[in-house]
Amino acid sequence: MTANSSRRKRGGRRVYDDELKGEAVQMLLDGHSAEAVAKNLGLSSVSLLYRWKAKLLRQNGAAAATLESRLRQLEEDLRRVERERDVLKKPWPFSAGRERGLCGHPAA
């Protein structure tokens, strides 16, 4: 993506080409934050990204909407599993400093 991907209109507004818009939306769908994408591409605001994404989803219809909802579901599942992992990584208060097996007997 180059700086030549946008040009100024007569009124001072920038016009971005479809390739840049598509890449930006793809970065959003890949899990990058809107702020990071906007900063990397030199966009003036994240609202542009959200407008481009909504337009692309409308154009691509139900398949894109289904993929978007599936992505959200998977992200929620990932956060839940990470929380569960973090709980399991915490030391148990009754097992601190003990060298015993599961039933309280010395470990072999």
MARMI-474406 format. One record per residue (C-alpha): residue number from 1; x, y, z. Coordinates in nm, 2 decimals, padded with zeros to 4 digits, always signed. Each point is the difference from the previous one (the first is absolute). Layout:
% MARMI-474406
{pt NUM,{X,Y,Z}}
...
END
This chain:
% MARMI-474406
{pt 1,{+00.00,+00.00,+00.00}}
{pt 2,{+00.15,+00.32,-00.11}}
{pt 3,{-00.07,+00.37,+00.06}}
{pt 4,{-00.12,+00.00,-00.36}}
{pt 5,{-00.31,-00.20,+00.10}}
{pt 6,{-00.18,+00.32,+00.07}}
{pt 7,{-00.04,+00.33,-00.17}}
{pt 8,{-00.16,+00.33,+00.09}}
{pt 9,{-00.32,+00.11,-00.14}}
{pt 10,{-00.08,+00.36,-00.09}}
{pt 11,{-00.16,+00.07,+00.34}}
{pt 12,{+00.30,-00.14,+00.19}}
{pt 13,{-00.15,-00.34,+00.08}}
{pt 14,{+00.21,-00.30,-00.08}}
{pt 15,{-00.13,-00.27,-00.23}}
{pt 16,{+00.14,-00.35,+00.07}}
{pt 17,{+00.02,-00.27,-00.27}}
{pt 18,{-00.20,-00.32,+00.04}}
{pt 19,{+00.32,-00.21,+00.05}}
{pt 20,{+00.10,+00.20,+00.30}}
{pt 21,{-00.35,-00.03,+00.14}}
{pt 22,{-00.01,-00.37,-00.05}}
{pt 23,{+00.33,-00.05,+00.17}}
{pt 24,{-00.10,+00.21,+00.29}}
{pt 25,{-00.32,-00.19,+00.05}}
{pt 26,{+00.18,-00.33,-00.03}}
{pt 27,{+00.25,+00.12,+00.27}}
{pt 28,{-00.31,+00.07,+00.23}}
{pt 29,{-00.14,-00.34,-00.07}}
{pt 30,{+00.33,-00.16,+00.07}}
{pt 31,{-00.02,+00.13,+00.36}}
{pt 32,{+00.21,+00.32,-00.02}}
{pt 33,{-00.14,+00.29,+00.20}}
{pt 34,{-00.16,+00.28,-00.19}}
{pt 35,{+00.23,+00.25,+00.16}}
{pt 36,{+00.31,-00.19,-00.11}}
{pt 37,{-00.13,-00.04,-00.36}}
{pt 38,{-00.08,+00.37,-00.02}}
{pt 39,{+00.34,+00.10,+00.13}}
{pt 40,{+00.18,-00.25,-00.23}}
{pt 41,{-00.18,+00.13,-00.30}}
{pt 42,{+00.00,+00.36,+00.09}}
{pt 43,{-00.37,+00.04,+00.02}}
{pt 44,{-00.15,+00.30,+00.17}}
{pt 45,{-00.25,-00.20,+00.21}}
{pt 46,{-00.12,-00.35,+00.08}}
{pt 47,{-00.35,+00.09,-00.11}}
{pt 48,{+00.11,-00.03,-00.36}}
{pt 49,{+00.10,-00.36,+00.07}}
{pt 50,{-00.33,-00.09,+00.15}}
{pt 51,{-00.19,+00.16,-00.29}}
{pt 52,{+00.21,-00.19,-00.25}}
{pt 53,{-00.06,-00.32,+00.19}}
{pt 54,{-00.37,+00.05,+00.02}}
{pt 55,{-00.02,+00.08,-00.38}}
{pt 56,{+00.21,-00.31,-00.08}}
{pt 57,{-00.22,-00.22,+00.22}}
{pt 58,{-00.32,+00.14,-00.17}}
{pt 59,{+00.15,-00.06,-00.35}}
{pt 60,{+00.11,-00.36,+00.08}}
{pt 61,{-00.33,-00.09,+00.16}}
{pt 62,{-00.08,-00.28,+00.23}}
{pt 63,{+00.33,-00.19,-00.04}}
{pt 64,{+00.20,+00.29,+00.14}}
{pt 65,{-00.25,+00.06,+00.28}}
{pt 66,{+00.02,-00.37,+00.09}}
{pt 67,{+00.38,+00.01,+00.01}}
{pt 68,{-00.01,+00.32,+00.21}}
{pt 69,{-00.23,-00.16,+00.26}}
{pt 70,{+00.21,-00.32,+00.00}}
{pt 71,{+00.31,+00.21,+00.06}}
{pt 72,{-00.16,+00.18,+00.29}}
{pt 73,{-00.11,-00.34,+00.15}}
{pt 74,{+00.35,-00.14,-00.03}}
{pt 75,{+00.15,+00.31,+00.16}}
{pt 76,{-00.24,-00.03,+00.29}}
{pt 77,{+00.09,-00.37,+00.04}}
{pt 78,{+00.37,+00.08,-00.01}}
{pt 79,{-00.04,+00.26,+00.28}}
{pt 80,{-00.20,-00.25,+00.21}}
{pt 81,{+00.27,-00.27,-00.05}}
{pt 82,{+00.28,+00.24,+00.08}}
{pt 83,{-00.18,+00.10,+00.33}}
{pt 84,{-00.04,-00.37,+00.08}}
{pt 85,{+00.37,-00.06,-00.07}}
{pt 86,{+00.10,+00.29,+00.22}}
{pt 87,{-00.21,-00.14,+00.29}}
{pt 88,{+00.17,-00.34,-00.04}}
{pt 89,{+00.34,+00.16,-00.01}}
{pt 90,{-00.05,+00.16,+00.34}}
{pt 91,{+00.15,-00.19,+00.29}}
{pt 92,{-00.25,-00.17,+00.23}}
{pt 93,{+00.03,+00.13,+00.36}}
{pt 94,{-00.01,-00.34,+00.16}}
{pt 95,{+00.27,-00.15,-00.22}}
{pt 96,{+00.27,+00.27,+00.06}}
{pt 97,{+00.32,-00.16,+00.11}}
{pt 98,{-00.13,-00.35,+00.02}}
{pt 99,{+00.16,-00.29,-00.18}}
{pt 100,{-00.30,-00.23,+00.02}}
{pt 101,{-00.20,-00.18,-00.26}}
{pt 102,{-00.37,+00.05,-00.07}}
{pt 103,{-00.13,-00.19,+00.31}}
{pt 104,{+00.23,+00.16,+00.24}}
{pt 105,{+00.25,-00.29,+00.00}}
{pt 106,{+00.36,+00.06,-00.06}}
{pt 107,{+00.08,+00.01,-00.37}}
{pt 108,{+00.19,-00.30,-00.13}}
END
